[in-house]
């Protein structure tokens, strides 16, 4: 399952975007949700790939609680 991470502002700098992605990884790690990887893709989208599709709802919920805007994709 791929989860797209949205930056706090549409015109975020690369550094801000990378920080948001790293924060999302940390939140998922602390919630014991395993990932396969992620990053910024060729289409400029930032995403995290979950190890298990069954964790998608939990992952979206913990990211929302942390104030990270995320969408399933």
C-alpha positions in Angstrom: 0.0 0.0 0.0 1.3 3.4 -1.0 0.5 6.4 1.2 1.1 9.8 -0.3 2.5 12.4 2.1 1.5 16.0 1.5 3.6 18.9 2.5 2.2 21.5 5.0 2.2 24.1 2.3 1.8 23.5 -1.5 5.0 25.4 -2.3 7.2 23.8 0.4 10.9 23.9 -0.1 12.7 20.6 -0.7 14.1 20.7 2.9 10.7 21.1 4.4 9.3 18.3 2.3 12.1 16.0 3.3 11.5 16.8 7.0 7.8 16.0 6.7 8.6 12.7 5.1 11.1 11.8 7.8 8.6 12.8 10.5 6.0 10.5 8.8 8.5 7.6 8.9 9.2 8.3 12.6 5.5 8.4 13.5 4.9 5.1 11.7 7.9 3.5 13.4 6.7 4.5 16.8 3.3 3.1 16.0 4.9 -0.3 15.1 3.8 0.0 11.5 6.4 -1.5 9.2 7.3 0.1 5.9 9.1 -1.1 2.8 10.5 2.3 1.9 9.5 5.5 0.3 10.7 8.9 -0.7 10.2 11.4 -3.5 9.3 9.8 -6.8 9.8 11.0 -10.4 6.4 12.6 -10.4 7.5 14.7 -7.4 5.0 12.9 -5.1 6.3 11.9 -1.7 5.1 8.5 -0.5 5.7 5.7 1.9 5.2 2.1 1.0 3.7 0.0 3.8 4.9 -3.5 4.3 1.3 -4.7 4.9 -1.9 -3.4 3.3 -3.7 -4.3 6.5 -1.9 -1.5 8.3 -3.3 1.2 6.0 -6.1 2.4 8.2 -4.0 2.5 11.3 -1.2 4.3 9.4 -3.5 7.0 8.1 -5.0 7.4 11.6 -1.7 7.9 13.4 -0.4 10.2 10.7 -3.5 12.3 11.0 -3.1 12.4 14.8 0.5 13.7 14.3 -0.8 16.4 12.0 0.6 14.9 8.8 -1.5 15.1 5.8 -1.6 11.7 4.1 -3.7 10.0 1.4 -3.9 6.4 0.3 -2.8 6.0 -3.3 
